[in-house]
Amino acid sequence: MDDIPPVRTKTDPYIALRFPEFRSYIAMRFLFTFAYQIQAVVVGWYIYQLTKDPLSLGLIGLAEAIPSITVTLYGGYVADKSNKKTMLIKIMATMLVCSSVLAFVTSKEALSILSQTLIITVMYLMIFCIGLARGFYSPTAFATMGQIIPKEHYPNSSTWNSGAYQLGSIVGPAAGGLLYGFGGITSCFVVIISFITMSLTCIIFFIKSHPVKFIPKESIYKSLEEGIRFVFKSRMLVGALSLDMFSVFFGGAVALMPIFAHDILKVGSEGLGLLRAAPALGAVITMFIMAKYPPMNKPWKNLLLAVSGFGICIIAFGLSRNFYLSLLILFFEGAFDSVSVIIRSTILQILTPDEMRGRVSAVNSMFIGSSNEIGAFESGATARLMGTIPSVLFGGSMTLIIVFVTYLKTKKLIPLSLKQINLD
């Protein structure tokens, strides 16, 4: 942060983008997210085409969640005590290798020499390895952002960071569906590998190596305990993480979208891409609005309202039988979810000391990041037991129940601004 640009106004919606290193960081985030989202769409579609089993979609999430949960806390510890740039390079290189293996086992050549069982097994194994890399990626990326942006601009940088992710989540699924439909899975993996390579290039050439601020003077267990204790000492941090974890766990209809696209709405892989992109489109538009009008005046009230809207949209999506209505519902689901993401990430950035960012982000990843994948398994399992539509309605209803219970337990936080909430 040697070349800090002048602050034009306190309400400048573009202030974070005036830092060259931050621009490189969100470019890396967009490129990687774009590739990752294409991969999520085509892998889910490909495995469902082979198995025709809803549980196989849930197992994709479980295969990624188990290793991610297992290593996340350690990943946060490593992120705090290591050079962040070096860590990101290693993580992205691992993702690149895994995607290359997936490209091979889904190629026509592999289909002619490998059994279907072996292909699916290798795909799950690569997803497992991606989960390991993700356990290190989230805390390392979070800690990196804290080094390249001054603290007074964290709310704005959180908005743009989330926007870059959501933008990748728009064009990635849509591109994945179209590429798969018109060019096949091999063309998809050519794009995936190319964009991960570009993301790796952004890290190598445009993100600086910053001094490490955390030098362990105690055992790893005490260091990890310090990060966990910090999170659970803050009512707002633990409340926000718990609310999002359970709402995402029960509201994870995304994992079932291949079934909706193939069996219910009958729109094929191209329609699946649009279904996956619709929530992110709503999120990105909301992100641009939130850059100008951040929802941090009464964050807890806004968070409860946003998660309530998310749950209502999940129920409406389960009831819809019209493709275009489903797209509209998913658009609003993404809009509500983006408000939740901005509030939670801003709280984390503002309340977390620099030397603890990796470990606190690791706790966040255990609450939120892995709940997406475990929620995918829950959706797949309940879809097999209840049927696809009842499982989605169940998930949306559970989200609303969780919001109501959280409201009853946290009424004192509702009228408070972020500055009024301390860690005691």
Protein Blocks (a to p, Z undefined) as FASTA:
>chain_A
ZZccddfbfklmklmmmpmklmmmmmmmmmmmmmmmmmmmmmmmmmmmmnopaklmmmmm
mmmmmmmmmmmmmmmmmmmmmcfklmmmmmmmmmmmmmmmmmmmmpmklmmmpcfklmmm
mmmmmmmmmmmmmmmmmmmmmmmmmmmpcfklmmmmmmmmmmmmmmmmmmmmmmmmmmmm
mnojmlmmmmmmmmmmmmmmmmmmmpccdddfbdcfbdfklmmmmmmmmmmmpmklmmmm
mmmmmmmmmmmmklmmmmmmmmmnonojmlmmmmmmmmmmmmmmmmmmmmmmccklbmml
mmmmmmmmmmmmmmmmmmpcbfklmmmmmmmmmmmmmmmmmmmmmmmmmmpcfklmmmmm
mmmmmmmmmmmmmmmmmmmmmmmmnopklmmmmmmmmmmmmmmmmmmmmmmmmmpcfklp
cfZZ
